[in-house]
Amino acid sequence: MNDMSNAERPALNKLFRLQWEPAQDAHVLLYPEGMVKLNQSAAEILKRCDGTRDMNALIADLEQAFNATGLGPEVRAFVADAHSRGWLE
């Protein structure tokens, strides 16, 4: 599995669009072949993958937004998984 370094700034792959889907009552990732329904955590992480934040800034932003600490390992694991699925570039 390729680990993203802290310097990398994950960004949503251009083939995917993240949006709120009222019918699903959830955020979804739309792509030419279909749709992925996301849980709240995944949506919050992907919303911040806009190419402007490195991993440390992304994690800090999430920890501040949710008044939590120690999210780093889970966020890094999710970002690595999303990257391997082609959602992020």
N, C-alpha and C positions, 0 to 999 in steps of 0.2 A: 504494500500500500504506500502511495507516495504522500509523505507528510508535508503539509504546507509550512513553510518557514514563517516566522513572525513578520518578516519584511513583506511577504506577499499580501496583496490587497484583493481578497476574493470578490468577484463580481458575477452576477447572474449571466449565464450563457445567453447570447442574443436570441437563440431559438426558443427561449422560455419567457413566459410573462407571468409575473406574480400578481394575483388580484383576489379581492374578496368576492366570494360567490354566495349570494344570499340563499340560493336553493340548497347549497351544501352546508350553510351556516358555518363556513370555514374559508380560510385562504386556500387557494389552489394554485398550482403551477400549470399553466397551459402551454402546450407544445403541439406541433403539427399533427402528431399521431394520437393525441389524447390529453389527459389531465391527471394530475396527481393531487389528491386531497392531503392537506398538511395539517398537523396538529399545531396548537398555538405556539409551542416552543420553536418548531421548525420555521413557522411563518415569521416569528420575531427575528430569528437569526438571518433568514434569507432577505428580509426587508432591509437589513443593515449591510448586506453584501452588495454594495453599489460601487465598489472599486475605489472608494475614498478612504477606507479605514484599513489599517493593517490588523492582524489578528489580535494584538494586545488592546488596540483601541476598540475593536468590535466587542471583545469580552468585557472591557471596562464599561462600555455603553450599556450592555445587557445587564451587568451587575448593578449599575446605577438605576436603570429603568425598573428593575424588579427587586431592588433593595436586597440583593443576595450577594454572597461571596462564594468563591470556589467553583465558579461555573466553567473555568478554563478547559479542564479535561473533556467535559461533555460537549462544549462548543467546538473544540478542535476535532473531536471524533465525528461530530455531525458534519462539519465543513469538509473534512476529508472524505466522508461517505458521499456527500452531495457532489463533491468534485469528481469522485470515481463514477458517479451516475451520469456525469455530464451536465449537471445543473449549473455548476460554477466553472468559470474559466480563470 
